[in-house]
Amino acid sequence: MINPIMILRKKMRLSRNELALIMGISYAGVAQVEQGKMAAIPDTWKRGLEELGIDFYELQEDFLEWREAEREAVMERVAR
C-alpha cells in the first residue's frame, strides 16, 4: 500500500517543495508525512488541501488506514 499523500502529490504532479509551499509548511514536513513519521496529517494542511479541492477528512481517513496497515506489517514481521 502506498501513502495517500504521495499518491495525491504525484497525481497532481507536484514536488515535495511545491506541496510544502501550498500547505504553508516546510519540505521536511511533507517528507515526514509521506514517510509515516507523523501519526496523522497535521491540521495545518486543511486550508491548503481545501484550496486544492481535496477533502481533508477523507484524506486523513485514507492516511490513517495506510498508517495502520504499515503498523500491522511491522508487527507481523516482528512476530516471525
C-alpha positions in Angstrom: 0.0 0.0 0.0 1.3 3.5 -0.9 0.9 6.6 1.3 -2.1 8.5 0.0 -0.2 11.8 0.4 2.4 10.6 -2.0 -0.3 9.4 -4.4 -2.0 12.7 -4.3 1.2 14.7 -4.8 2.3 12.6 -7.8 -1.2 12.7 -9.3 -1.1 16.5 -9.1 2.5 16.5 -10.5 3.8 18.4 -7.5 7.2 18.2 -6.0 7.5 17.9 -2.2 8.7 21.5 -2.2 5.7 22.7 -4.3 3.3 20.8 -2.0 5.0 22.4 1.0 4.6 25.9 -0.4 0.9 25.2 -1.0 0.4 23.8 2.5 2.5 26.6 4.1 4.9 24.2 5.7 8.5 23.0 5.1 9.7 20.4 2.7 10.7 18.3 5.7 7.1 18.5 6.9 5.9 16.9 3.7 8.6 14.3 3.8 7.8 13.4 7.4 4.1 12.8 6.5 5.0 10.8 3.3 7.4 8.6 5.3 4.8 7.9 8.0 6.7 9.7 10.7 3.6 11.7 11.7 0.7 9.9 13.4 -1.8 11.9 11.3 -1.9 14.7 8.7 -1.5 17.9 10.6 -4.5 20.2 10.9 -2.3 23.0 9.3 -2.8 21.2 6.0 -6.5 21.6 6.0 -6.6 25.0 4.3 -4.1 24.1 1.6 -5.9 20.8 0.8 -9.3 22.6 0.6 -7.8 25.1 -1.8 -6.8 22.2 -4.0 -10.3 20.8 -3.8 -9.2 17.9 -1.6 -11.4 16.8 1.4 -9.1 17.0 4.4 -11.1 14.5 6.4 -11.3 11.9 3.7 -7.6 12.1 3.0 -7.0 11.9 6.8 -9.0 8.7 6.9 -7.1 7.2 4.0 -3.8 8.2 5.7 -4.8 6.6 9.0 -5.8 3.4 7.2 -2.4 3.4 5.4 -0.5 4.0 8.6 -2.4 1.2 10.4 -1.6 -1.2 7.5 2.1 -0.2 7.8 1.9 -0.8 11.6 0.4 -4.2 11.1 3.1 -5.2 8.5 5.8 -4.3 11.1 4.0 -6.3 13.8 3.7 -9.3 11.5 7.4 -9.1 10.6 8.4 -8.8 14.3 6.2 -11.8 15.2 8.1 -14.1 12.8 
